[in-house]
Amino acid sequence: MRLLIAVLSIAIAAPAFAHGPTPRKTDEAVTVKATADAVWAKVSEPCGIAKWHPEVKACEKVDDKTTNITLKNGGKIQQQVDELDTANKTISYRLGGEIALEALPVSSLTGRIKVDADGSNAKVSWMARFYRFDTGNEPPEGQDDETAQNAVDGFIKAGLAALESGK
């Protein structure tokens, strides 16, 4: 009987050890000393990110919803707009294609940038949900949750800081 209980305990507990990564999230906001319309014009412009984000070297428009972004570190990502809601000043996007490890150490990422009026200023909120680069149970260093979290946090904070400073 004890053997049966031990075997069943292992069989029931085993799936708990065999799950992959959990989704991660970054959610940041800043107040920009500019009107919401002016900030929205910057963030909603196709390839506008190359003008204001300090980590973006270049951007090429592929079609109405897709851009290829080259980062200053040499990494490349493809951004695909899922929804551009001009009335609510919200852009929802995802990274498409294969994401280069040197660009962002994530296997997938969806994001949303929202601009709201805050008196004569604008409040810019940027949220992203993502999975680490290696989705196996024991990712190597540099492809783990902490690396992904730090990279996405850094990218978003750098972009928001640039908007906040008026770049």
TORPA-4810 file (N, C-alpha, C, O; in nm, 3 decimals):
<nodes>
NODE_1_0.081_-0.118_0.000_0.000_0.000_0.000_0.087_0.127_0.000_0.060_0.223_-0.072_M
NODE_2_0.193_0.125_0.084_0.282_0.241_0.089_0.349_0.264_-0.046_0.366_0.377_-0.089_R
NODE_3_0.385_0.155_-0.112_0.447_0.166_-0.243_0.350_0.229_-0.343_0.390_0.314_-0.422_L
NODE_4_0.226_0.189_-0.340_0.124_0.244_-0.428_0.106_0.394_-0.403_0.096_0.472_-0.498_L
NODE_5_0.103_0.436_-0.278_0.089_0.577_-0.243_0.210_0.655_-0.291_0.196_0.765_-0.344_I
NODE_6_0.329_0.600_-0.273_0.451_0.666_-0.318_0.451_0.683_-0.469_0.485_0.791_-0.518_A
NODE_7_0.413_0.581_-0.543_0.410_0.587_-0.689_0.306_0.689_-0.736_0.333_0.768_-0.826_V
NODE_8_0.189_0.689_-0.675_0.086_0.785_-0.711_0.127_0.928_-0.678_0.097_1.020_-0.754_L
NODE_9_0.196_0.948_-0.567_0.243_1.081_-0.530_0.341_1.135_-0.633_0.334_1.253_-0.670_S
NODE_10_0.430_1.051_-0.680_0.527_1.092_-0.783_0.455_1.121_-0.913_0.486_1.220_-0.980_I
NODE_11_0.361_1.037_-0.951_0.288_1.054_-1.077_0.207_1.184_-1.076_0.196_1.252_-1.178_A
NODE_12_0.150_1.218_-0.961_0.070_1.340_-0.952_0.160_1.462_-0.947_0.126_1.565_-1.006_I
NODE_13_0.272_1.455_-0.879_0.362_1.569_-0.864_0.448_1.594_-0.988_0.492_1.707_-1.009_A
NODE_14_0.473_1.494_-1.068_0.563_1.508_-1.183_0.523_1.619_-1.279_0.611_1.693_-1.322_A
NODE_15_0.396_1.635_-1.314_0.362_1.744_-1.405_0.398_1.883_-1.351_0.424_1.974_-1.429_P
NODE_16_0.400_1.899_-1.221_0.435_2.029_-1.163_0.580_2.065_-1.193_0.613_2.183_-1.202_A
NODE_17_0.666_1.968_-1.209_0.806_1.994_-1.238_0.832_2.008_-1.388_0.941_2.048_-1.428_F
NODE_18_0.734_1.977_-1.470_0.756_1.971_-1.614_0.690_2.085_-1.690_0.663_2.071_-1.810_A
NODE_19_0.665_2.196_-1.625_0.604_2.303_-1.702_0.710_2.400_-1.751_0.818_2.412_-1.692_H
NODE_20_0.679_2.469_-1.860_0.773_2.562_-1.919_0.764_2.698_-1.852_0.722_2.709_-1.737_G
NODE_21_0.803_2.802_-1.923_0.809_2.935_-1.863_0.670_2.994_-1.840_0.573_2.956_-1.905_P
NODE_22_0.664_3.086_-1.747_0.541_3.161_-1.725_0.557_3.297_-1.794_0.669_3.346_-1.808_T
NODE_23_0.447_3.355_-1.837_0.459_3.486_-1.903_0.510_3.591_-1.807_0.483_3.586_-1.687_P
NODE_24_0.584_3.685_-1.860_0.639_3.796_-1.783_0.569_3.923_-1.829_0.505_3.925_-1.934_R
NODE_25_0.582_4.030_-1.751_0.513_4.154_-1.785_0.597_4.274_-1.742_0.663_4.273_-1.638_K
NODE_26_0.593_4.376_-1.824_0.648_4.507_-1.791_0.535_4.607_-1.811_0.466_4.603_-1.912_T
NODE_27_0.518_4.696_-1.717_0.411_4.796_-1.725_0.466_4.925_-1.664_0.479_4.936_-1.543_D
NODE_28_0.496_5.023_-1.749_0.558_5.148_-1.706_0.479_5.266_-1.761_0.408_5.253_-1.861_E
NODE_29_0.492_5.382_-1.697_0.426_5.503_-1.744_0.508_5.625_-1.706_0.578_5.625_-1.605_A
NODE_30_0.497_5.729_-1.787_0.561_5.858_-1.759_0.466_5.969_-1.799_0.373_5.949_-1.876_V
NODE_31_0.492_6.087_-1.745_0.420_6.207_-1.787_0.514_6.288_-1.874_0.628_6.316_-1.837_T
NODE_32_0.464_6.326_-1.990_0.543_6.400_-2.088_0.489_6.543_-2.096_0.368_6.563_-2.103_V
NODE_33_0.578_6.641_-2.093_0.538_6.781_-2.101_0.513_6.818_-2.246_0.589_6.893_-2.308_K
NODE_34_0.406_6.765_-2.298_0.360_6.793_-2.434_0.214_6.748_-2.439_0.168_6.673_-2.353_A
NODE_35_0.143_6.795_-2.539_0.003_6.753_-2.549_-0.006_6.607_-2.588_0.085_6.551_-2.648_T
NODE_36_-0.117_6.545_-2.553_-0.139_6.405_-2.589_-0.136_6.389_-2.741_-0.083_6.290_-2.792_A
NODE_37_-0.192_6.486_-2.814_-0.191_6.477_-2.961_-0.049_6.480_-3.017_-0.018_6.406_-3.111_D
NODE_38_0.038_6.563_-2.960_0.176_6.571_-3.008_0.252_6.442_-2.980_0.326_6.393_-3.065_A
NODE_39_0.233_6.386_-2.861_0.301_6.260_-2.827_0.245_6.146_-2.911_0.320_6.062_-2.959_V
NODE_40_0.115_6.143_-2.930_0.053_6.039_-3.012_0.107_6.043_-3.155_0.131_5.939_-3.216_W
NODE_41_0.126_6.162_-3.208_0.182_6.175_-3.344_0.319_6.108_-3.352_0.351_6.046_-3.453_A
NODE_42_0.400_6.120_-3.246_0.532_6.057_-3.245_0.524_5.905_-3.239_0.587_5.835_-3.319_K
NODE_43_0.446_5.854_-3.144_0.446_5.709_-3.121_0.365_5.632_-3.224_0.390_5.513_-3.245_V
NODE_44_0.269_5.697_-3.289_0.184_5.625_-3.385_0.237_5.629_-3.527_0.189_5.555_-3.613_S
NODE_45_0.334_5.714_-3.553_0.391_5.724_-3.688_0.466_5.595_-3.722_0.551_5.550_-3.645_E
NODE_46_0.435_5.533_-3.837_0.511_5.414_-3.876_0.660_5.448_-3.883_0.700_5.543_-3.950_P
NODE_47_0.738_5.373_-3.814_0.883_5.393_-3.805_0.922_5.518_-3.727_1.040_5.556_-3.727_C
NODE_48_0.828_5.582_-3.662_0.859_5.697_-3.579_0.950_5.663_-3.464_1.023_5.749_-3.414_G
NODE_49_0.948_5.538_-3.420_1.031_5.493_-3.308_1.180_5.520_-3.333_1.256_5.541_-3.238_I
NODE_50_1.220_5.520_-3.458_1.361_5.546_-3.490_1.401_5.690_-3.460_1.519_5.720_-3.445_A
NODE_51_1.303_5.778_-3.450_1.331_5.919_-3.421_1.339_5.948_-3.272_1.406_6.043_-3.232_K
NODE_52_1.272_5.869_-3.190_1.268_5.903_-3.048_1.324_5.798_-2.953_1.357_5.831_-2.839_W
NODE_53_1.337_5.672_-2.995_1.387_5.570_-2.903_1.540_5.561_-2.914_1.592_5.538_-3.023_H
NODE_54_1.611_5.579_-2.803_1.758_5.583_-2.809_1.824_5.450_-2.845_1.942_5.450_-2.883_P
NODE_55_1.754_5.338_-2.834_1.814_5.209_-2.867_1.784_5.164_-3.011_1.830_5.058_-3.053_E
NODE_56_1.708_5.245_-3.085_1.672_5.210_-3.223_1.760_5.287_-3.320_1.768_5.410_-3.317_V
NODE_57_1.826_5.211_-3.407_1.917_5.270_-3.507_1.842_5.306_-3.634_1.863_5.413_-3.692_K
NODE_58_1.754_5.215_-3.679_1.684_5.237_-3.805_1.553_5.160_-3.806_1.533_5.066_-3.729_A
NODE_59_1.464_5.202_-3.895_1.336_5.135_-3.910_1.295_5.140_-4.056_1.310_5.243_-4.122_C
NODE_60_1.245_5.029_-4.105_1.201_5.019_-4.244_1.056_4.971_-4.245_1.024_4.867_-4.187_E
NODE_61_0.970_5.047_-4.311_0.830_5.010_-4.323_0.817_4.901_-4.430_0.858_4.920_-4.544_K
NODE_62_0.759_4.788_-4.392_0.738_4.677_-4.485_0.603_4.692_-4.553_0.592_4.680_-4.675_V
NODE_63_0.499_4.717_-4.473_0.364_4.741_-4.523_0.290_4.825_-4.419_0.352_4.876_-4.325_D
NODE_64_0.159_4.840_-4.434_0.082_4.926_-4.343_0.089_4.884_-4.197_0.068_4.967_-4.109_D
NODE_65_0.118_4.757_-4.170_0.116_4.709_-4.032_0.249_4.651_-3.985_0.261_4.612_-3.869_K
NODE_66_0.349_4.645_-4.071_0.474_4.577_-4.036_0.594_4.668_-4.058_0.606_4.734_-4.161_T
NODE_67_0.684_4.669_-3.959_0.810_4.741_-3.971_0.924_4.650_-3.927_0.908_4.566_-3.839_T
NODE_68_1.038_4.667_-3.990_1.161_4.599_-3.949_1.247_4.701_-3.876_1.282_4.805_-3.931_N
NODE_69_1.279_4.671_-3.751_1.353_4.762_-3.666_1.494_4.709_-3.642_1.511_4.592_-3.607_I
NODE_70_1.593_4.794_-3.661_1.731_4.759_-3.632_1.773_4.836_-3.507_1.761_4.958_-3.501_T
NODE_71_1.821_4.763_-3.409_1.864_4.825_-3.284_2.010_4.866_-3.293_2.084_4.817_-3.379_L
NODE_72_2.051_4.955_-3.206_2.190_5.001_-3.206_2.288_4.889_-3.172_2.406_4.898_-3.206_K
NODE_73_2.240_4.784_-3.104_2.327_4.671_-3.072_2.340_4.574_-3.190_2.406_4.471_-3.178_N
NODE_74_2.277_4.607_-3.303_2.284_4.524_-3.423_2.170_4.425_-3.436_2.151_4.367_-3.543_G
NODE_75_2.094_4.405_-3.329_1.981_4.312_-3.334_1.868_4.366_-3.420_1.852_4.487_-3.437_G
NODE_76_1.790_4.273_-3.474_1.677_4.311_-3.560_1.550_4.246_-3.508_1.549_4.130_-3.467_K
NODE_77_1.442_4.325_-3.510_1.311_4.273_-3.473_1.209_4.321_-3.575_1.227_4.425_-3.639_I
NODE_78_1.104_4.244_-3.589_0.994_4.283_-3.676_0.874_4.313_-3.588_0.833_4.230_-3.506_Q
NODE_79_0.819_4.432_-3.604_0.702_4.471_-3.526_0.580_4.469_-3.616_0.582_4.524_-3.726_Q
NODE_80_0.475_4.405_-3.568_0.350_4.397_-3.642_0.240_4.462_-3.560_0.212_4.420_-3.447_Q
NODE_81_0.178_4.565_-3.616_0.070_4.635_-3.546_-0.056_4.552_-3.557_-0.100_4.515_-3.666_V
NODE_82_-0.114_4.522_-3.441_-0.240_4.449_-3.436_-0.359_4.544_-3.438_-0.462_4.515_-3.498_D
NODE_83_-0.343_4.657_-3.371_-0.451_4.755_-3.366_-0.393_4.894_-3.347_-0.308_4.916_-3.262_E
NODE_84_-0.441_4.987_-3.427_-0.406_5.127_-3.415_-0.537_5.201_-3.390_-0.613_5.225_-3.484_L
NODE_85_-0.563_5.237_-3.265_-0.687_5.299_-3.224_-0.661_5.449_-3.203_-0.621_5.492_-3.095_D
NODE_86_-0.683_5.526_-3.307_-0.654_5.669_-3.305_-0.743_5.742_-3.205_-0.696_5.832_-3.135_T
NODE_87_-0.870_5.705_-3.197_-0.963_5.771_-3.105_-0.918_5.759_-2.960_-0.931_5.854_-2.883_A
NODE_88_-0.865_5.644_-2.922_-0.818_5.621_-2.785_-0.667_5.632_-2.770_-0.612_5.605_-2.663_N
NODE_89_-0.601_5.673_-2.877_-0.455_5.690_-2.878_-0.383_5.567_-2.821_-0.303_5.577_-2.728_K
NODE_90_-0.414_5.453_-2.880_-0.357_5.326_-2.835_-0.306_5.248_-2.955_-0.374_5.236_-3.057_T
NODE_91_-0.186_5.195_-2.942_-0.131_5.107_-3.044_-0.095_4.974_-2.977_-0.025_4.971_-2.876_I
NODE_92_-0.146_4.866_-3.034_-0.115_4.731_-2.985_-0.033_4.662_-3.092_-0.065_4.671_-3.211_S
NODE_93_0.071_4.593_-3.051_0.163_4.532_-3.146_0.217_4.401_-3.092_0.197_4.366_-2.975_Y
NODE_94_0.285_4.329_-3.179_0.356_4.207_-3.139_0.483_4.198_-3.221_0.494_4.255_-3.330_R
NODE_95_0.578_4.125_-3.167_0.699_4.099_-3.244_0.670_3.977_-3.329_0.618_3.877_-3.281_L
NODE_96_0.705_3.985_-3.457_0.678_3.876_-3.549_0.807_3.814_-3.599_0.916_3.859_-3.565_G
NODE_97_0.792_3.712_-3.679_0.909_3.644_-3.734_0.996_3.587_-3.624_0.951_3.566_-3.512_G
NODE_98_1.121_3.563_-3.658_1.216_3.514_-3.558_1.280_3.633_-3.489_1.325_3.727_-3.554_E
NODE_99_1.282_3.628_-3.358_1.340_3.737_-3.280_1.485_3.699_-3.248_1.512_3.596_-3.186_I
NODE_100_1.577_3.784_-3.291_1.719_3.756_-3.267_1.751_3.773_-3.120_1.709_3.870_-3.057_A
NODE_101_1.826_3.679_-3.065_1.864_3.682_-2.924_1.932_3.812_-2.888_1.906_3.867_-2.781_L
NODE_102_2.020_3.864_-2.975_2.091_3.987_-2.944_1.999_4.109_-2.946_2.032_4.213_-2.889_E
NODE_103_1.885_4.097_-3.012_1.789_4.209_-3.015_1.715_4.217_-2.881_1.729_4.314_-2.807_A
NODE_104_1.639_4.116_-2.853_1.568_4.103_-2.725_1.564_3.955_-2.693_1.522_3.875_-2.777_L
NODE_105_1.605_3.915_-2.574_1.607_3.772_-2.540_1.469_3.719_-2.501_1.448_3.671_-2.389_P
NODE_106_1.374_3.730_-2.596_1.238_3.681_-2.576_1.200_3.591_-2.692_1.252_3.606_-2.803_V
NODE_107_1.108_3.499_-2.667_1.059_3.413_-2.775_0.933_3.471_-2.838_0.904_3.444_-2.954_S
NODE_108_0.859_3.551_-2.761_0.743_3.621_-2.813_0.717_3.742_-2.725_0.754_3.744_-2.608_S
NODE_109_0.651_3.843_-2.784_0.620_3.963_-2.708_0.501_4.033_-2.771_0.496_4.050_-2.893_L
NODE_110_0.406_4.072_-2.689_0.297_4.159_-2.733_0.303_4.284_-2.646_0.339_4.277_-2.528_T
NODE_111_0.269_4.397_-2.705_0.279_4.522_-2.630_0.168_4.618_-2.664_0.096_4.603_-2.762_G
NODE_112_0.158_4.720_-2.578_0.059_4.825_-2.601_0.116_4.956_-2.548_0.167_4.964_-2.437_R
NODE_113_0.105_5.059_-2.632_0.142_5.194_-2.591_0.014_5.276_-2.594_-0.059_5.275_-2.693_I
NODE_114_-0.012_5.347_-2.485_-0.133_5.429_-2.475_-0.095_5.569_-2.431_-0.013_5.587_-2.341_K
NODE_115_-0.155_5.667_-2.496_-0.130_5.807_-2.463_-0.262_5.868_-2.415_-0.363_5.862_-2.486_V
NODE_116_-0.261_5.926_-2.296_-0.379_5.992_-2.239_-0.345_6.136_-2.207_-0.231_6.168_-2.171_D
NODE_117_-0.444_6.223_-2.220_-0.427_6.361_-2.178_-0.421_6.365_-2.026_-0.496_6.296_-1.958_A
NODE_118_-0.331_6.447_-1.974_-0.316_6.467_-1.830_-0.300_6.618_-1.810_-0.189_6.669_-1.792_D
NODE_119_-0.413_6.688_-1.815_-0.409_6.834_-1.816_-0.349_6.879_-1.948_-0.395_6.837_-2.055_G
NODE_120_-0.248_6.963_-1.941_-0.181_7.006_-2.064_-0.066_6.912_-2.103_0.003_6.934_-2.202_S
NODE_121_-0.047_6.809_-2.024_0.058_6.709_-2.050_-0.002_6.582_-2.106_-0.123_6.573_-2.130_N
NODE_122_0.084_6.483_-2.128_0.040_6.353_-2.175_0.096_6.245_-2.082_0.212_6.251_-2.042_A
NODE_123_0.014_6.149_-2.050_0.060_6.032_-1.976_0.077_5.920_-2.077_-0.017_5.885_-2.149_K
NODE_124_0.198_5.865_-2.084_0.227_5.757_-2.178_0.248_5.629_-2.096_0.335_5.622_-2.009_V
NODE_125_0.166_5.528_-2.127_0.177_5.398_-2.062_0.225_5.298_-2.166_0.176_5.297_-2.279_S
NODE_126_0.321_5.214_-2.128_0.375_5.113_-2.219_0.378_4.981_-2.144_0.445_4.968_-2.042_W
NODE_127_0.304_4.885_-2.195_0.294_4.753_-2.133_0.339_4.648_-2.233_0.311_4.658_-2.353_M
NODE_128_0.407_4.548_-2.184_0.447_4.435_-2.269_0.432_4.305_-2.190_0.461_4.300_-2.070_A
NODE_129_0.388_4.202_-2.258_0.384_4.066_-2.204_0.473_3.982_-2.295_0.471_3.997_-2.417_R
NODE_130_0.552_3.893_-2.234_0.650_3.821_-2.313_0.691_3.692_-2.244_0.664_3.671_-2.126_F
NODE_131_0.757_3.607_-2.321_0.819_3.485_-2.271_0.969_3.493_-2.297_1.012_3.552_-2.396_Y
NODE_132_1.046_3.434_-2.209_1.191_3.432_-2.226_1.229_3.365_-2.359_1.146_3.299_-2.423_R
NODE_133_1.354_3.382_-2.399_1.401_3.330_-2.527_1.396_3.177_-2.532_1.343_3.120_-2.627_F
NODE_134_1.451_3.112_-2.432_1.451_2.966_-2.427_1.330_2.922_-2.344_1.323_2.950_-2.225_D
NODE_135_1.235_2.855_-2.408_1.112_2.817_-2.340_1.120_2.679_-2.276_1.019_2.627_-2.229_T
NODE_136_1.239_2.620_-2.273_1.257_2.491_-2.207_1.253_2.506_-2.056_1.245_2.617_-2.003_G
NODE_137_1.260_2.395_-1.987_1.251_2.397_-1.841_1.375_2.452_-1.772_1.364_2.508_-1.663_N
NODE_138_1.491_2.438_-1.833_1.614_2.488_-1.773_1.693_2.568_-1.876_1.787_2.517_-1.937_E
NODE_139_1.655_2.694_-1.895_1.721_2.775_-1.998_1.864_2.810_-1.958_1.894_2.826_-1.839_P
NODE_140_1.952_2.822_-2.056_2.089_2.863_-2.025_2.092_3.010_-1.984_2.000_3.087_-2.012_P
NODE_141_2.200_3.047_-1.918_2.218_3.186_-1.879_2.210_3.275_-2.003_2.264_3.241_-2.108_E
NODE_142_2.142_3.386_-1.990_2.127_3.479_-2.102_1.999_3.455_-2.181_1.963_3.535_-2.267_G
NODE_143_1.931_3.344_-2.153_1.806_3.313_-2.221_1.695_3.284_-2.121_1.593_3.225_-2.155_Q
NODE_144_1.717_3.327_-1.997_1.627_3.297_-1.886_1.530_3.412_-1.859_1.535_3.516_-1.925_D
NODE_145_1.443_3.392_-1.760_1.343_3.493_-1.724_1.406_3.625_-1.683_1.362_3.731_-1.729_D
NODE_146_1.507_3.620_-1.598_1.568_3.742_-1.548_1.631_3.824_-1.661_1.617_3.947_-1.664_E
NODE_147_1.698_3.758_-1.753_1.759_3.828_-1.866_1.652_3.892_-1.953_1.666_4.007_-1.994_T
NODE_148_1.546_3.817_-1.981_1.437_3.870_-2.063_1.371_3.989_-1.994_1.347_4.092_-2.056_A
NODE_149_1.343_3.975_-1.864_1.279_4.083_-1.789_1.365_4.208_-1.790_1.314_4.318_-1.815_Q
NODE_150_1.493_4.194_-1.764_1.584_4.310_-1.763_1.592_4.377_-1.899_1.594_4.500_-1.907_N
NODE_151_1.596_4.298_-2.005_1.607_4.354_-2.140_1.480_4.430_-2.180_1.488_4.541_-2.232_A
NODE_152_1.364_4.370_-2.155_1.239_4.436_-2.192_1.217_4.559_-2.104_1.179_4.665_-2.154_V
NODE_153_1.240_4.546_-1.974_1.228_4.662_-1.884_1.318_4.775_-1.933_1.274_4.890_-1.941_D
NODE_154_1.442_4.743_-1.965_1.537_4.844_-2.010_1.495_4.912_-2.139_1.507_5.034_-2.152_G
NODE_155_1.445_4.833_-2.233_1.403_4.888_-2.363_1.286_4.984_-2.344_1.285_5.094_-2.399_F
NODE_156_1.187_4.942_-2.266_1.069_5.025_-2.245_1.103_5.150_-2.165_1.059_5.260_-2.199_I
NODE_157_1.180_5.135_-2.059_1.217_5.251_-1.977_1.300_5.351_-2.057_1.283_5.472_-2.040_K
NODE_158_1.389_5.304_-2.143_1.470_5.394_-2.226_1.381_5.473_-2.322_1.401_5.593_-2.341_A
NODE_159_1.284_5.405_-2.382_1.192_5.473_-2.474_1.107_5.576_-2.403_1.089_5.688_-2.452_G
NODE_160_1.055_5.539_-2.287_0.972_5.634_-2.212_1.054_5.753_-2.162_1.005_5.866_-2.162_L
NODE_161_1.176_5.728_-2.119_1.263_5.836_-2.073_1.291_5.935_-2.187_1.296_6.056_-2.165_A
NODE_162_1.310_5.883_-2.307_1.335_5.970_-2.422_1.211_6.054_-2.454_1.222_6.172_-2.484_A
NODE_163_1.093_5.992_-2.447_0.970_6.069_-2.470_0.953_6.175_-2.362_0.914_6.289_-2.390_L
NODE_164_0.981_6.137_-2.238_0.966_6.228_-2.125_1.059_6.348_-2.138_1.023_6.459_-2.100_E
NODE_165_1.179_6.326_-2.190_1.276_6.436_-2.204_1.252_6.518_-2.331_1.322_6.617_-2.354_S
NODE_166_1.154_6.479_-2.411_1.119_6.559_-2.528_1.193_6.527_-2.655_1.192_6.607_-2.749_G
NODE_167_1.259_6.411_-2.661_1.334_6.376_-2.782_1.243_6.334_-2.894_1.291_6.302_-3.003_K
</nodes>
